[in-house]
Every structure is written in C-alpha cells, then in structure tokens.
Amino acid sequence: MTYLTWRRELVSSAIDQMLAATDPDRGPFGDGGVQFNALMQKLSRSLPALEIVAAAGDILTAHRGYCEGRGCEVAQALRTCLAIPAEKHGLERRLTLDRQLVEHNAFCRDANLLLVWDGQRGGAIEELSAARLSQRFPCQGTEARWNTHEFVALMQARALQCRRTRVALEILAEDPSTTPSAGTVVLVFPADTGPRPWAATVAVALRTDALPESAPPSLDGNQAMRVLSR
C-alpha cells in the first residue's frame, strides 16, 4: 500500500464514520457543522492540514473527476476549509473591527438577518436580510457564486445559532455566575472567484453587570465550516 493510498483511505474512513453518526435526513451539515468540525479535529491529530487537503482531492478525483454523494460533499468541505487560511485570518480581523454589528446579529434572535463578508470587495462585514442577500448574491444565472442548496444550508446554520443564543441567555438568567457564549454565522465569499462560499460559526461572549467587558467575537475554535448541501 502506498503512502498516498494510506492517506486517502484514512480520510475516507473518517468521513464514513462521520456520516454513520449523522442524521441521514438532515445531511452531513444539518447539525450546523458539529460532526464536521469533530472530523477535522480528529484528522488533524493524524495528518497535517495540507495532507488532508491532498487526500480530499484524491477522493474527489478518484473516479476521473466524477464524484457524487455525501462522502464527496464532506471531502470537498474538508479541502475548502483547510485551504483557506488567508480568508480565516481576514475574517478574524473583521470580527474585531465589526464587533458591534456581529454582537447585534447574535443577540437580535432574527434568523432572517444574515452576516456576509465579500472577500472580493473587502471592507466591513454586512448584515443583510435573507431577501436582500439573495438579491445581492443570486443563486442562479451566469453571475451566481453559490446555489440554492447552499443558501438553505446557511439559513439552517443561522437558525441553529439563534437557538444556541437563546439557550445561553436562559442559562445566564438562571445563574449569573456562568459565562455561556452566544453564537452566529458569517457567510464568506472568498476573494478568488473559484472557491465556493463557506460559513464560519462565531462565538460571542455575553456581558453581565459583573463582567461588562468581554472578548470580541471570534471563530468558534477551528469551526470554519463549508456551507454545502446537494
């Protein structure tokens, strides 16, 4: 067995294990990326990021470039997430600069208000309604940079983070000594027109009378997740 085959088989086996633990009706990203992020952390303990990217590429091209199914969705997500350090660093900076907007979005509880950062334009993170987002970034036509399945996946991820924020606020109300965090998502369109958009889960600390100051919004660990749904 060659090293290349061993590397690809390791990643393929990890993907299969993730899919086996995923609700088939919700798809591989239906939990907001929890299982996917666990998969990335597990693989990162065995392989460097660039080797995981290469293995994912091997999986996607194993059948002469024709690859479909949920296993290939996850492989493509791995390749995208682990190959976008520049966008991740840029987003981390914007989360600090645009702290007020990001915190407002996390706490407003309106799942139809979505954060988006366009790498081609640069500048600040924007907050758009679902309708305005679909107008600004159409999912169909020659100018489309994403598709309707990805739009639906984004809405599902945003709804999940709204629930997370609601629970965090309830926990804080019951026990002010705790320090739960709220959450939201940011849709990122890479500066390069080739890669597909991805969404990052963002942690936002809750402020209390005892702790009026808190850390700015940040990427939730290494949870940069590819918004991808067939």
MOGIWO-V305872 format. One record per backbone hydrogen bond with DSSP energy under -1.0 kcal/mol. CO is the residue of the C=O (numbers start at 1). NH is the residue of the N-H. If there is no record, write none. Layout:
co,nh
CO,NH
CO,NH
//
This chain:
co,nh
2,6
3,7
4,8
5,9
6,10
7,11
8,12
9,13
10,14
11,15
12,16
13,17
14,18
15,19
16,20
17,21
19,22
23,27
27,30
29,32
33,37
34,38
35,39
36,40
37,41
38,42
39,43
40,44
43,46
43,47
48,52
49,53
50,54
51,55
52,56
53,57
54,58
55,59
56,60
57,61
61,64
63,66
69,73
70,74
71,75
72,76
73,77
74,78
75,79
76,80
77,81
78,82
84,88
85,89
86,90
87,91
88,92
89,93
90,94
91,95
92,96
93,97
94,98
96,99
98,102
99,103
100,104
101,105
102,106
103,107
104,108
110,113
112,130
114,128
115,187
116,126
117,189
118,122
126,116
128,114
129,133
130,134
131,135
132,136
133,137
141,144
147,151
148,152
149,153
150,154
151,155
152,156
153,157
154,158
155,159
156,160
157,161
158,162
159,163
160,164
161,165
162,166
163,167
164,168
165,169
166,170
167,171
168,172
169,173
170,174
171,175
175,178
180,206
182,204
184,202
186,200
187,117
188,198
189,119
198,188
199,225
200,186
201,220
202,184
203,218
204,182
211,208
218,203
219,221
220,223
222,224
223,201
225,199
226,228
//
